[in-house]
């Protein structure tokens, strides 16, 4: 029978080695898997993370391994390219850091075996991703196993898949279930197919020599998202030799251009978040308990869906979402730019994504790409998407395709018609435009393309521990993020034609090239901090709308010192009414159908606030001060320059001037040419114009950070001198 031996313990590791060792190294570092070499330098800012080659080595004695006919080395994640050597022999190379791959090591197995991985996350032009606003952590950051099977076994070599494919088709109350398996050296052997329910009761069973079997489950118990995530299990036994199994859910769904997502005939709004797979101080080398905590927090929010950005996540995450009923958008890292030499890699990664994850009922769409037209239109982009779209439909005839479109992409471009459904990434009210733009924009899209389901794949703004009683776009305060999301909740959730909405992002995440908001190395758009220890106020705005768990939350707990005479206090709750007490005195009871309650509180001395909703309460403190607390305010320093380094000429432009003012004076094309030597690939007029409400230095910070482009002080000073020559209109 099959045995799985985990190999995570005690690997020798080196970034300094220059070649594959011939024997077990004695002076390398000892590490356990999962492991990344960018846990610190991938999230501390300055774009200084090590991107290159590193080596892992481990000795395995055959006496410690179960006897078997065949042995497969299984790698669950090696970012971003890896080559495996066994006793000095090069066996295989894999490009793509987020999927499972396996290597047959039977013929090279000896009494003592030296396993060496050469792992590389250096830039190249053929493996995705290469340009994106997140850290490309290097390492063996998921489990490595040795799978021991008989000569006759279920196939382990096809794109890292499980060897079993389960397709349930719901028709009325019944489900027609097709189970297909792939075998090796098993001609003429008996396969026993069994379907069991969640309680372990046998629902159907048959024995045959065929590699495909069909069943009918009468009165099938349906998988119905968070309301009822019911799972069956299909098990196939190859005589007494090998066994595979897969959990599955019986569900039907439709994505309707007017009614949104419909699950089992019921309108089921997909309102949720996107998620990256990293943490502060850990990088992407996550353990099961980290995934569990993330899913628990998303469930607490009340979300019904997750966009798993921007790559294949750990299998454990898909399993958890199956069990909890979270609906998933799964995608490959075809992101930000088109690599002419990377077409084959997009195809490979899509095959791996679908083959490995086909059985998960939580997945409802395959994502083709994210913001690939950031550099502008290109016929090669369209062709690559057509190839991927056709591939998805060939491998899976049960799920539609989608993609996340960059904000400036024209809505009449043929490119957006390629997938079955589409979503847009918009940051109105943060990178440009105003908050109230969202609703009218999507209404117009819906009117112009009534046949095409439209969703929101990204929206959000950054918030750190900065505070302001009069928040505004670009101040990075928790208060602005809260009012931003209040407005977006009311605009987006009232439009049921939006098939899905995904906040960017559930958690702050590593982006080493970023230097924004006063804390470099992170994207701070999360509703929860990078370490998962603090839920920002905006988290509770969503919980008030999406969760059935009664609660009340007082906003502004980190904003104690206030200068105003009257403080506007915001309370979030999913209960019908809230009463607020200031030093024990009631300030009245308020009702708010939109779940957002506002109170005016006299700010005198120190005031203890208590919000009460039913049997639930929350507390905070405000304190009157004469001068603003400087600890609450961001002092933007720029990517490399201090503020005093930037020369400003009265009536003329500088790095501190808003881009829109410079465009009004010299035009977007001229400004684009001035920025191109610094921001490189992102320097296209549409991008520059979209971010026009930013200062020049902030726009440079954003664009160079998102593309991992190094910038020198000299470059910025030279650009500032050029800007100083431009008179402002």
C-alpha positions in Angstrom: 0.0 0.0 0.0 0.9 3.7 -0.3 3.2 5.3 2.3 4.0 8.9 2.5 7.3 9.9 4.3 7.6 13.5 5.2 11.1 14.9 4.6 10.8 18.4 6.2 13.2 17.8 9.1 16.9 18.8 9.1 18.1 20.2 5.7 21.4 21.8 5.2 21.0 25.2 3.6 23.3 27.7 1.9 23.0 30.9 -0.2 26.8 31.1 -0.5 27.5 27.7 -2.1 28.4 28.0 -5.8 27.8 24.4 -6.9 25.8 21.3 -6.1 27.7 19.4 -3.3 29.0 15.9 -4.0 28.6 14.9 -0.3 26.5 16.1 2.7 27.8 19.6 3.6 29.2 20.0 7.1 29.3 23.8 7.4 25.9 24.9 6.0 23.0 26.1 8.1 20.5 23.6 9.4 16.8 24.4 8.6 13.5 22.7 8.7 10.9 23.0 6.0 8.8 25.0 5.2 11.6 27.5 4.7 12.2 30.8 2.9 15.4 32.8 2.8 13.5 36.0 2.4 11.5 35.9 5.7 13.2 39.2 6.8 14.7 40.9 3.8 11.5 40.3 1.8 9.5 42.5 4.0 11.9 45.1 5.5 11.7 47.5 2.6 14.4 49.1 0.3 13.9 46.3 -2.3 17.0 44.6 -0.8 15.8 41.0 -0.8 18.1 38.3 -2.0 17.0 37.1 -5.4 19.3 34.4 -6.6 20.2 30.8 -6.1 20.3 28.8 -2.9 20.8 25.1 -2.1 19.2 22.6 0.2 20.7 19.2 1.0 19.5 16.2 2.9 20.7 12.6 3.3 18.1 9.8 3.3 19.0 6.2 4.0 16.9 3.6 2.2 16.7 1.5 5.4 14.5 4.4 6.9 12.1 4.2 4.0 9.3 1.6 3.5 9.9 -1.0 0.8 8.0 -0.2 -2.3 7.9 -0.8 -6.1 8.2 2.9 -7.0 9.4 6.1 -5.2 8.3 9.6 -6.0 9.8 12.8 -4.6 6.9 15.3 -4.0 7.6 19.0 -3.8 4.6 21.1 -2.7 6.2 24.5 -3.4 9.7 25.6 -4.4 9.9 29.3 -5.5 10.3 30.1 -8.2 12.4 27.5 -10.1 14.1 24.4 -8.8 16.3 21.6 -9.9 16.6 18.4 -8.0 19.7 16.3 -7.8 19.8 12.7 -6.5 23.2 11.3 -5.6 24.8 13.9 -7.9 22.5 13.2 -10.8 20.3 15.9 -12.2 16.8 14.5 -12.4 14.3 17.3 -13.1 13.8 21.1 -13.2 10.5 22.8 -12.5 9.5 26.4 -13.3 6.8 27.9 -11.2 6.8 28.3 -7.5 3.3 27.7 -6.3 2.3 24.2 -7.5 3.0 20.6 -6.6 5.4 18.6 -8.8 6.9 15.1 -8.4 9.9 13.2 -9.6 10.2 9.4 -10.0 13.4 8.6 -8.1 13.1 4.8 -8.1 15.9 4.1 -10.6 18.4 6.2 -8.7 17.6 5.0 -5.2 20.7 3.6 -3.4 21.4 2.5 0.2 22.4 6.1 1.1 20.9 9.0 -0.9 21.9 12.7 -1.1 19.1 14.9 -2.1 20.0 18.4 -3.3 17.7 21.2 -4.4 19.0 24.1 -6.4 16.3 26.8 -5.9 16.3 30.1 -7.7 14.1 33.2 -7.4 16.3 35.4 -9.6 14.7 37.6 -12.3 14.2 36.0 -15.7 12.0 36.4 -18.8 10.2 33.1 -18.8 8.7 32.2 -15.4 5.8 34.1 -13.8 5.6 36.3 -11.8 8.4 38.7 -12.6 6.7 42.1 -11.9 4.1 42.5 -9.2 3.4 44.3 -6.0 4.3 41.5 -3.6 7.5 39.8 -2.5 8.7 36.8 -4.5 10.0 34.8 -1.5 12.6 32.1 -2.5 12.8 28.7 -0.9 11.4 25.3 -0.3 8.5 26.9 1.5 6.0 24.0 1.6 6.3 20.3 2.4 8.6 17.8 0.7 7.6 14.2 0.8 8.6 10.8 -0.5 5.6 8.8 -1.8 6.2 5.0 -1.7 3.8 3.0 -3.9 3.7 -0.5 -5.5 4.6 -1.0 -9.1 0.8 -1.0 -9.8 -0.4 2.4 -8.6 -2.5 5.4 -9.3 -0.6 7.9 -11.5 1.5 10.5 -9.7 3.3 12.0 -12.6 0.5 14.0 -14.5 1.0 17.7 -13.6 1.2 16.9 -9.8 -2.5 15.8 -9.7 -4.1 13.4 -7.3 -4.8 10.7 -9.9 -8.5 11.0 -9.3 -11.1 13.3 -10.9 -14.7 13.7 -9.6 -17.3 15.5 -11.6 -20.8 15.9 -9.9 -23.5 17.3 -12.1 -26.7 18.3 -10.2 -30.0 17.7 -11.9 -32.9 18.6 -9.7 -32.6 16.7 -6.5 -30.2 14.1 -7.8 -26.5 14.3 -8.6 -24.8 12.4 -11.5 -21.3 11.7 -10.3 -18.5 10.6 -12.7 -15.3 9.3 -11.1 -12.2 8.9 -13.3 -8.8 7.7 -12.3 -5.4 7.3 -13.9 -3.2 4.2 -13.2 0.3 2.9 -13.9 1.0 -0.8 -14.6 -2.6 -1.8 -13.7 -4.0 -3.3 -16.8 -6.7 -5.9 -16.0 -6.7 -5.2 -12.3 -9.9 -4.6 -10.4 -10.8 -1.1 -9.3 -13.4 -0.7 -6.5 -15.2 2.7 -6.5 -17.0 3.8 -3.3 -18.9 7.0 -2.5 -19.5 7.8 1.2 -21.5 10.6 2.7 -20.2 13.0 5.4 -21.0 10.4 8.1 -19.1 7.7 6.4 -22.1 5.8 5.1 -21.7 4.0 1.8 -23.9 5.8 -0.8 -22.8 3.9 -3.9 -20.2 1.3 -4.8 -19.0 -0.7 -7.8 -16.1 -2.9 -8.9 -14.7 -2.9 -12.5 -11.5 -2.9 -14.5 -12.5 0.4 -16.1 -10.8 3.6 -15.1 -14.1 5.5 -15.1 -17.4 4.9 -13.2 -20.7 6.7 -13.0 -23.1 7.0 -10.1 -26.4 8.6 -9.3 -27.0 10.0 -5.8 -30.7 10.4 -5.3 -31.8 13.3 -3.1 -28.2 14.5 -3.0 -27.2 16.7 0.0 -25.9 19.8 -1.7 -22.8 21.8 -0.9 -24.3 25.3 -0.2 -21.5 27.6 0.7 -21.2 28.8 4.3 -24.8 27.8 4.9 -24.2 24.1 4.4 -20.7 23.0 3.2 -21.6 19.3 2.9 -19.0 17.0 1.5 -19.0 13.5 0.1 -15.9 11.3 -0.4 -15.0 9.2 -3.5 -12.5 6.4 -2.8 -11.0 4.1 -5.4 -9.0 1.0 -4.4 -6.6 -0.7 -6.8 -7.1 -4.2 -5.3 -4.9 -4.4 -2.2 -2.2 -2.3 -3.8 -3.0 1.4 -3.8 -5.9 3.8 -2.9 -6.8 7.3 -3.8 -9.7 9.5 -2.5 -11.1 12.9 -3.0 -13.8 14.9 -1.2 -16.3 16.6 -3.4 -19.5 18.7 -3.2 -22.7 18.4 -5.1 -23.6 21.9 -6.2 -24.8 23.9 -9.2 -24.2 27.5 -9.8 -24.8 30.2 -12.4 -23.2 33.6 -12.8 -25.9 35.8 -14.1 -25.2 39.3 -15.5 -28.2 40.8 -13.7 -28.6 38.6 -10.6 -25.0 37.9 -9.7 -23.9 34.5 -8.3 -26.6 31.9 -8.0 -25.9 28.8 -5.9 -28.2 25.8 -6.2 -30.9 28.1 -7.6 -30.6 30.7 -4.8 -29.1 34.1 -5.1 -25.9 33.9 -3.1 -24.0 37.2 -3.1 -20.2 36.8 -3.2 -18.9 39.5 -0.9 -15.4 38.9 0.4 -11.7 39.5 0.3 -8.4 38.7 -1.4 -5.6 36.9 0.4 -1.8 36.6 0.1 0.0 33.7 1.6 2.6 35.4 3.9 3.2 36.7 7.4 5.4 39.1 9.3 8.7 37.4 10.2 7.7 34.2 8.5 7.3 35.1 4.8 5.5 32.5 2.8 6.8 29.5 4.9 3.4 29.0 6.6 2.3 26.2 8.8 -1.3 24.7 8.9 -2.1 26.8 12.0 -1.3 30.0 10.1 -3.7 29.0 7.3 -6.4 28.1 9.9 -6.1 31.4 11.7 -6.4 33.3 8.4 -9.5 31.4 7.4 -11.0 31.9 10.8 -10.5 35.6 10.6 -12.1 35.7 7.1 -15.1 33.7 8.5 -15.4 36.1 11.4 -15.6 39.0 8.9 -18.6 37.2 7.4 -17.1 36.9 3.9 -18.6 34.4 1.5 -15.7 34.4 -1.0 -11.9 34.7 -1.3 -9.8 35.6 -4.2 -6.7 33.5 -3.7 -4.2 36.0 -5.2 -2.2 35.8 -7.3 -1.1 32.2 -7.6 -1.9 28.7 -6.5 -2.2 28.4 -2.7 -1.4 25.5 -0.4 -3.7 22.5 -0.8 -4.6 22.8 2.9 -6.2 26.2 2.1 -8.5 24.7 -0.5 -9.4 21.9 1.9 -10.3 24.4 4.6 -12.5 26.4 2.2 -14.3 23.2 1.1 -15.0 22.5 4.7 -16.1 26.0 5.7 -18.1 26.8 2.5 -16.0 29.7 1.2 -16.4 30.2 -2.5 -13.0 30.6 -4.3 -11.5 32.4 -7.2 -8.3 30.5 -8.1 -5.7 31.9 -10.5 -2.2 31.7 -11.9 0.5 34.4 -11.5 0.1 35.8 -15.1 0.4 39.3 -13.8 1.4 42.9 -14.6 3.2 42.3 -17.8 3.3 39.9 -20.7 6.6 37.9 -21.1 6.9 36.8 -24.8 9.1 33.9 -23.5 6.7 33.0 -20.7 3.7 31.7 -22.7 4.6 28.1 -22.2 4.9 28.8 -18.4 1.4 30.2 -18.2 0.1 27.1 -19.9 2.0 24.8 -17.6 0.9 26.7 -14.5 -2.7 26.7 -15.6 -2.6 22.9 -16.2 -1.1 22.4 -12.8 -3.7 24.6 -11.1 -6.7 22.9 -12.7 -5.4 19.3 -12.5 -4.4 19.6 -8.9 -7.5 21.4 -7.8 -10.4 20.2 -10.0 -12.1 18.3 -7.2 -12.6 21.2 -4.8 -16.2 22.4 -4.7 -15.2 25.7 -3.2 -13.6 26.8 -6.5 -16.0 28.3 -9.0 -13.8 30.3 -11.4 -10.4 29.9 -13.0 -8.5 33.2 -13.1 -6.5 33.8 -16.3 -4.5 36.8 -15.3 -4.2 40.0 -13.3 -3.6 43.5 -14.7 -1.6 42.2 -17.7 -2.4 45.2 -19.8 -0.7 47.6 -17.4 1.9 48.2 -20.1 -0.7 48.8 -22.8 -2.5 46.7 -25.4 -0.7 44.0 -27.3 -2.1 41.4 -29.7 0.2 38.8 -28.0 -1.7 39.4 -24.7 -5.0 38.7 -26.4 -3.6 35.5 -28.0 -2.1 34.2 -24.7 -5.5 34.7 -23.0 -7.3 32.9 -25.8 -5.0 29.9 -25.4 -5.5 29.9 -21.6 -9.2 30.3 -21.9 -9.5 27.4 -24.3 -7.3 25.3 -22.1 -9.5 25.9 -19.1 -12.6 24.8 -20.9 -10.8 21.7 -22.3 -9.6 20.6 -18.8 -12.8 21.7 -17.0 -16.2 22.0 -18.7 -17.9 22.8 -15.4 -16.4 26.1 -14.4 -16.2 29.5 -16.1 -13.1 31.6 -16.6 -12.5 35.2 -15.3 -9.7 37.7 -15.0 -8.8 40.9 -13.1 -8.6 43.9 -15.5 -6.5 46.9 -14.7 -8.5 50.0 -14.1 -7.4 52.0 -17.2 -8.2 49.2 -19.6 -10.9 50.4 -22.0 -14.2 48.7 -21.4 -14.8 48.2 -25.1 -11.5 46.4 -25.7 -12.0 42.9 -27.2 -9.6 41.6 -24.6 -12.3 41.8 -21.8 -14.6 39.6 -23.9 -12.3 36.6 -23.8 -13.2 35.1 -20.4 -16.7 34.1 -19.5 -17.0 36.7 -16.7 -14.8 39.6 -15.8 -13.8 41.8 -12.9 -12.1 45.2 -12.7 -9.4 46.4 -10.2 -10.3 50.0 -9.2 -8.8 52.3 -6.6 -10.9 55.4 -7.1 -10.5 57.6 -4.1 -7.0 56.4 -3.4 -4.9 56.4 -6.6 -7.1 58.8 -8.4 -10.7 59.9 -8.8 -13.2 60.1 -5.9 -14.9 57.5 -3.8 -18.3 58.1 -5.3 -17.0 57.0 -8.7 -17.5 53.3 -8.2 -21.3 52.9 -8.4 -21.7 55.1 -11.6 -18.7 53.4 -13.3 -20.1 49.9 -12.8 -23.6 51.0 -13.7 -22.3 52.3 -17.0 -20.3 49.1 -17.7 -23.4 47.1 -16.9 -25.5 49.2 -19.3 -22.9 49.0 -22.0 -22.3 45.3 -21.6 -25.6 43.8 -20.3 -24.6 40.3 -21.4 -21.3 40.2 -19.5 -21.2 39.5 -15.8 -19.0 42.2 -14.0 -17.4 42.1 -10.6 -14.9 44.0 -8.5 -11.6 42.1 -8.2 -9.7 44.7 -6.2 -10.5 47.9 -4.3 -9.0 49.4 -1.2 -6.7 51.9 0.4 -3.8 51.8 2.9 -4.0 52.4 6.6 -1.3 52.3 9.3 -1.4 53.5 12.9 -1.8 57.1 11.7 -4.9 59.2 12.7 -6.7 62.3 11.7 -10.1 63.8 12.7 -10.4 65.2 9.2 -9.1 62.3 7.1 -8.4 62.6 3.4 -7.1 60.4 0.6 -3.4 59.8 0.8 -3.0 60.3 4.6 -2.7 56.6 5.3 -4.9 56.9 8.4 -7.1 54.3 9.9 -10.0 56.8 9.8 -9.7 57.4 6.0 -9.7 53.7 5.4 -12.8 53.3 7.5 -14.8 56.0 5.7 -13.6 54.7 2.3 -14.9 51.3 3.0 -18.1 52.6 4.5 -18.8 54.3 1.2 -17.8 51.3 -0.9 -19.9 48.9 1.1 -23.0 51.0 0.5 -22.2 51.4 -3.2 -21.2 47.9 -4.1 -23.3 45.7 -1.9 -26.5 47.4 -3.2 -25.7 46.4 -6.7 -26.7 42.7 -6.9 -25.5 42.4 -10.6 -21.9 42.5 -9.3 -21.1 38.8 -9.4 -18.4 39.1 -6.8 -16.6 41.8 -4.8 -13.1 41.3 -3.3 -11.5 43.8 -0.9 -7.8 44.3 -1.5 -6.7 42.9 0.9 -7.7 40.9 3.9 -4.2 41.2 5.4 -1.3 43.5 5.0 1.4 41.7 3.1 5.0 41.8 2.1 6.1 44.0 -0.8 9.7 44.7 -0.3 9.9 47.3 -3.0 7.3 49.5 -1.4 8.1 52.6 0.6 4.7 54.1 1.4 2.9 55.2 4.5 6.0 55.5 6.7 6.7 51.8 6.9 8.5 50.3 4.0 8.4 46.7 2.8 4.6 46.2 3.1 1.4 46.8 1.3 -0.9 48.2 4.1 -4.3 47.9 2.4 -5.2 45.0 4.6 -8.3 45.0 6.9 -6.0 43.2 9.4 -2.3 43.9 10.2 0.5 41.8 8.8 1.0 40.0 12.1 -2.7 39.3 12.4 -2.8 41.0 15.9 -4.9 44.0 15.1 -8.2 44.3 13.2 -8.5 47.8 11.7 -11.8 49.6 12.1 -12.7 48.8 8.5 -12.7 45.1 9.4 -15.7 45.7 11.6 -17.5 47.8 8.9 -17.6 44.6 6.8 -18.4 42.5 9.8 -21.4 44.7 10.5 -22.8 44.0 7.0 -21.7 40.4 6.4 -21.7 38.6 9.7 -24.6 37.1 11.7 -22.5 37.1 14.9 -23.9 39.9 17.1 -21.3 42.5 18.1 -20.6 46.2 18.6 -17.4 48.0 17.9 -16.1 51.4 18.8 -13.8 52.9 16.2 -10.7 54.9 16.9 -9.3 52.9 19.8 -5.7 53.8 18.7 -6.6 57.5 18.4 -6.8 58.8 22.0 -5.4 62.3 22.0 -7.8 64.8 20.2 -7.7 68.5 19.8 -11.3 69.1 18.6 -13.9 70.4 21.1 -16.5 67.9 19.7 -15.3 64.4 18.6 -17.3 62.5 16.0 -17.4 58.9 17.2 -18.3 56.0 14.9 -19.7 52.7 16.1 -20.2 49.6 13.9 -22.8 47.0 14.8 -25.0 44.4 13.1 -27.7 45.0 15.8 -30.5 47.5 15.1 -29.7 50.1 17.7 -26.7 51.4 19.7 -26.5 53.5 22.9 -23.3 55.5 23.6 -22.2 56.5 27.1 -19.6 59.1 27.9 -18.2 58.8 31.4 -21.4 57.0 32.3 -23.8 59.6 30.8 -26.0 58.4 27.9 -25.6 60.4 24.7 -28.7 58.7 23.3 -29.8 55.7 21.3 -29.4 55.6 17.6 -30.7 53.4 14.8 -28.8 52.8 11.6 -30.1 50.6 8.8 -26.6 50.8 7.2 -25.0 49.5 10.4 -22.9 52.7 10.8 -23.7 54.7 13.9 -22.4 58.3 14.4 -22.3 60.3 17.7 -21.0 63.7 18.6 -19.1 63.6 21.9 -18.0 66.7 23.9 -14.2 66.4 24.2 -13.3 67.6 27.7 -10.5 66.1 29.7 -10.5 62.3 29.5 -13.7 60.5 28.5 -14.4 56.9 28.8 -16.7 55.8 26.0 -19.0 52.7 26.2 -21.1 51.5 23.3 -24.0 49.2 24.1 -26.0 47.1 21.6 -28.3 44.6 23.3 -26.2 42.5 25.6 -22.9 43.5 23.8 -20.6 46.4 24.6 -17.3 47.9 23.6 -15.1 50.5 25.3 -12.5 53.2 24.3 -11.0 56.4 25.6 -10.5 59.9 24.1 -8.5 62.7 25.7 -8.5 66.5 25.0 -5.1 67.9 24.2 -4.0 71.3 23.1 -1.7 70.3 20.3 -1.9 67.4 17.9 0.1 64.3 18.9 2.9 64.0 16.4 2.9 60.2 16.8 -0.4 60.1 14.9 0.8 61.8 11.8 2.7 60.5 8.9 5.7 62.5 7.8 6.3 61.3 4.2 10.0 61.1 3.6 10.1 59.8 0.0 11.7 56.7 -1.4 15.3 57.7 -0.8 15.3 61.5 -0.3 14.6 63.4 2.9 12.2 66.2 2.6 15.0 68.8 2.9 16.8 67.3 -0.1 13.9 68.4 -2.5 14.5 71.9 -3.8 11.3 73.8 -4.5 11.1 76.9 -6.7 8.1 79.1 -6.2 5.6 78.8 -9.0 7.4 75.7 -10.4 7.1 72.0 -10.1 9.0 69.6 -7.9 8.9 66.1 -6.7 6.4 67.3 -4.1 4.0 68.6 -6.7 0.8 66.7 -7.6 1.1 65.0 -10.9 -2.2 66.5 -12.1 -0.8 70.0 -11.8 2.2 69.1 -13.9 0.1 67.4 -16.6 -2.0 70.6 -16.8 1.2 72.5 -17.6 3.2 70.2 -19.9 0.8 67.3 -20.8 0.9 63.7 -19.8 3.1 62.5 -22.7 5.9 64.9 -21.8 5.8 64.0 -18.1 5.8 60.3 -19.0 9.0 60.7 -21.0 10.6 62.4 -18.0 9.6 59.6 -15.7 10.5 56.7 -18.0 14.2 56.5 -17.0 13.2 56.0 -13.4 9.9 54.0 -13.4 10.7 52.0 -16.5 7.9 49.6 -17.6 5.2 51.4 -15.7 5.8 54.7 -17.5 2.9 54.7 -19.8 0.6 57.7 -20.1 -2.5 55.9 -18.9 -0.8 54.8 -15.7 0.7 58.3 -15.0 -2.7 59.9 -15.6 -4.6 57.4 -13.4 -2.4 58.2 -10.5 -2.5 61.9 -11.1 -3.8 62.9 -7.6 -0.5 61.7 -6.1 2.7 63.8 -5.8 5.5 62.9 -8.1 7.6 61.3 -5.4 4.7 59.2 -4.1 3.9 58.0 -7.6 7.5 57.0 -8.2 7.5 55.2 -4.8 4.4 53.2 -5.9 5.5 52.4 -9.4 9.1 51.4 -8.7 8.0 49.4 -5.7 5.4 47.5 -7.6 8.0 46.6 -10.3 11.0 46.1 -8.1 12.8 48.8 -9.9 15.9 50.3 -8.1 16.1 54.1 -7.8 19.1 56.2 -6.8 19.2 59.5 -5.0 21.0 61.0 -8.0 18.1 60.0 -10.3 15.6 61.7 -8.1 17.6 64.8 -7.7 18.1 65.1 -11.4 14.4 64.7 -12.0 13.7 67.3 -9.4 16.0 69.7 -11.2 14.1 69.1 -14.4 10.8 69.7 -12.7 12.0 72.9 -11.2 12.3 74.3 -14.7 8.5 73.8 -15.3 6.2 76.7 -14.5 2.9 75.7 -13.2 -0.3 77.0 -14.7 
